[in-house]
Amino acid sequence: MINNKVDFIFTIKVEGANPNGDPLAGNMPRIDSRGYGEISDVCLKRKIRNRMQDMGHEIFVKSENRSDDGFNSLEARFSSKFDNKSTNQEIEEKSCEYWLDVRSFGQVVTYLKKSVGIRGPVSISIAKSVEPAIITTMQITKSVNGQEMKDGKKSSDTIGSKHYIDYAVYVVNGSVNAYFAEKTGFDEKDLEVLKEAIRTLFINDVSSARPDGSMEVKDIYWINHSSKIGDVSSGKLKDMLIYDLDQEENKDKKYEDYNFRLDEEKLKEYEDLGISVEHFVGL
């Protein structure tokens, strides 16, 4: 059982990678209307689920290429545990018992003519870059025979584009609600799994869009409250993270230049109200 609310803040360094492509924009890195980079909460939860699975925990929402139980759909996975005789209460309780991601993030169940909404205790924000993200587009060609030509000649080269962000730092905010954790059974052991999943978020997450080492979790601030309801609002805690923005143009960016830290004055005030902060770094 979790007896106190938890908030967390962590930073992600991106260097020469597409952290989260937008399918409606030719798979270019996501940006908002002001040009700041974004990584969707869905994308972040997918990576956390993958790490939970890597650590040996059963999860419900598995990627197709990560299905290790013989089921190729959520409906098939769900039907392996439940049938039409299962009550809504049984579905809610057993789903949380079977699958770590369900008791963490919740799940909407719409299978076997059921409609069950499970509200999970873990919430994660959309990641936002601290500065407008500059997207670089590289033209690429595939100069190999994609198919056999009747005249023996080589087929035409395929021309395409590759989009990436040269350098950016993103900030992610999240929290764990103790009341919802009590309902789903999310406990201290699960909390430690979540913490480790965030710390190792980009292990085993290599692709052509995200080469090994191009994305890295840097600073993690784990904020424990002294009560279930919390001592300070999550909004105020988000504002505790401060950093420096260098206005010098054409300067090569380094993570250390931002000098990420917590506002000492606010931190002291909030510690007096009951919160405690653990600072650690990603792997």
MOLIN-V837809 format. One record per residue. N is the residue number from 0. RES is the residue in one small letter. PHI is phi in degrees with one decimal (NA if undefined). NEAR is the number of other C-alpha atoms within 8 Angstrom. Layout:
N,RES,PHI,NEAR
N,RES,PHI,NEAR
//
This chain:
0,m,NA,8
1,i,-101.5,10
2,n,-103.2,7
3,n,-147.9,12
4,k,-69.2,16
5,v,-128.0,13
6,d,-117.3,13
7,f,-146.6,11
8,i,-133.1,12
9,f,-143.9,12
10,t,-111.2,12
11,i,-125.7,13
12,k,-95.1,14
13,v,-119.8,15
14,e,-139.6,10
15,g,67.8,10
16,a,-146.9,13
17,n,-105.2,12
18,p,-68.0,10
19,n,-163.8,10
20,g,-72.0,10
21,d,-98.5,10
22,p,-63.8,7
23,l,-87.8,5
24,a,-131.3,6
25,g,65.2,7
26,n,65.0,9
27,m,-70.3,12
28,p,-55.7,15
29,r,-67.0,10
30,i,-137.9,10
31,d,-90.6,8
32,s,-67.1,5
33,r,-98.8,6
34,g,94.2,8
35,y,-80.7,13
36,g,-69.4,15
37,e,-133.3,14
38,i,-126.5,12
39,s,-66.5,10
40,d,-63.3,10
41,v,-63.3,6
42,c,-62.6,9
43,l,-65.1,10
44,k,-65.3,9
45,r,-59.8,8
46,k,-68.3,11
47,i,-66.0,12
48,r,-58.4,12
49,n,-60.4,9
50,r,-68.3,12
51,m,-59.5,15
52,q,-65.5,10
53,d,-60.4,7
54,m,-85.2,6
55,g,93.1,6
56,h,-97.3,9
57,e,-77.7,9
58,i,-125.4,13
59,f,-88.8,10
60,v,-90.7,7
61,k,-103.6,9
62,s,-64.8,6
63,e,-57.8,7
64,n,-80.1,4
65,r,-115.7,6
66,s,-67.8,10
67,d,-120.7,5
68,d,-121.0,4
69,g,84.8,5
70,f,-106.2,9
71,n,-104.5,8
72,s,-149.9,7
73,l,-65.0,9
74,e,-62.3,7
75,a,-65.9,9
76,r,-65.1,11
77,f,-66.5,9
78,s,-67.4,10
79,s,-72.4,6
80,k,-110.8,6
81,f,-132.3,9
82,d,-138.7,7
83,n,-64.9,7
84,k,-82.3,5
85,s,-69.2,8
86,t,-83.5,7
87,n,-59.0,9
88,q,-65.3,6
89,e,-64.0,8
90,i,-61.5,11
91,e,-63.4,11
92,e,-68.4,9
93,k,-71.9,8
94,s,-61.8,10
95,c,-66.8,12
96,e,-72.5,9
97,y,-74.9,8
98,w,-123.4,12
99,l,-63.8,14
100,d,-68.4,11
101,v,-70.3,14
102,r,-75.6,16
103,s,-91.0,12
104,f,-103.6,11
105,g,84.1,12
106,q,-168.1,9
107,v,-100.8,8
108,v,-101.6,9
109,t,-132.1,8
110,y,-110.7,9
111,l,54.1,7
112,k,59.5,6
113,k,-102.7,8
114,s,-141.1,9
115,v,-127.8,10
116,g,-106.7,9
117,i,-108.6,10
118,r,-95.6,9
119,g,-88.2,14
120,p,-81.1,17
121,v,-93.5,10
122,s,-122.0,9
123,i,-134.8,11
124,s,-83.9,9
125,i,-68.9,10
126,a,-74.1,13
127,k,-125.4,11
128,s,-75.0,13
129,v,-78.7,9
130,e,-136.1,8
131,p,-53.9,9
132,a,-88.9,12
133,i,-96.3,7
134,i,-96.0,10
135,t,-105.0,8
136,t,-113.9,8
137,m,-112.6,7
138,q,-80.2,8
139,i,-127.7,8
140,t,-130.9,8
141,k,-110.9,7
142,s,-105.1,7
143,v,-136.1,7
144,n,-74.0,8
145,g,-79.8,5
146,q,-149.2,5
147,e,-75.0,7
148,m,-95.8,8
149,k,-64.6,5
150,d,-87.9,4
151,g,82.7,6
152,k,-81.4,6
153,k,-79.3,7
154,s,-68.9,10
155,s,-64.3,6
156,d,-65.2,8
157,t,-96.5,7
158,i,-106.4,8
159,g,-148.1,7
160,s,-132.8,8
161,k,-127.6,8
162,h,-110.0,12
163,y,-155.0,13
164,i,-103.6,15
165,d,-64.7,11
166,y,-160.4,11
167,a,-163.0,12
168,v,-124.2,12
169,y,-110.7,14
170,v,-118.9,12
171,v,-121.7,13
172,n,-118.6,13
173,g,-155.8,11
174,s,-155.2,13
175,v,-126.4,11
176,n,-87.4,12
177,a,-66.4,14
178,y,-70.1,8
179,f,-69.1,10
180,a,-61.6,17
181,e,-63.2,11
182,k,-74.9,7
183,t,-91.4,13
184,g,88.4,10
185,f,-67.1,14
186,d,-120.1,10
187,e,-62.8,8
188,k,-64.4,6
189,d,-65.1,9
190,l,-62.9,9
191,e,-67.6,8
192,v,-64.3,9
193,l,-59.5,10
194,k,-60.9,8
195,e,-70.0,8
196,a,-62.8,11
197,i,-67.7,10
198,r,-61.4,11
199,t,-113.2,11
200,l,-55.3,11
201,f,-104.7,10
202,i,-72.5,7
203,n,61.9,4
204,d,-130.1,8
205,v,-86.4,9
206,s,-152.0,7
207,s,-63.6,5
208,a,-81.3,8
209,r,-133.6,13
210,p,-58.7,10
211,d,-56.8,8
212,g,88.7,5
213,s,-83.2,11
214,m,-131.7,14
215,e,-151.5,12
216,v,-76.9,17
217,k,-104.7,11
218,d,-99.0,12
219,i,-126.3,14
220,y,-114.4,11
221,w,-104.5,11
222,i,-112.0,11
223,n,-100.9,11
224,h,-91.7,14
225,s,-94.3,10
226,s,-145.9,9
227,k,-67.9,11
228,i,-81.3,8
229,g,100.5,11
230,d,-94.6,11
231,v,-139.3,10
232,s,-66.1,7
233,s,-61.2,8
234,g,-62.2,6
235,k,-68.2,8
236,l,-68.1,10
237,k,-59.7,9
238,d,-73.0,7
239,m,-71.8,10
240,l,-77.7,10
241,i,-126.5,9
242,y,-160.8,8
243,d,-101.1,8
244,l,-115.4,6
245,d,-82.6,6
246,q,-86.5,4
247,e,-66.9,5
248,e,-79.4,4
249,n,58.2,4
250,k,-95.1,5
251,d,-65.3,4
252,k,-78.6,6
253,k,-131.4,6
254,y,-59.1,8
255,e,-62.1,6
256,d,-63.7,9
257,y,-76.1,10
258,n,51.4,8
259,f,-63.0,10
260,r,-165.3,7
261,l,-96.2,8
262,d,-60.9,9
263,e,-63.5,6
264,e,-65.7,6
265,k,-67.6,8
266,l,-60.7,10
267,k,-62.3,8
268,e,-62.6,8
269,y,-74.3,11
270,e,-63.9,9
271,d,-65.1,7
272,l,-86.8,8
273,g,126.8,9
274,i,-84.5,13
275,s,-132.5,8
276,v,-122.6,8
277,e,-111.6,7
278,h,-112.6,8
279,f,-143.9,7
280,v,-116.4,9
281,g,-74.0,11
282,l,-87.9,7
//
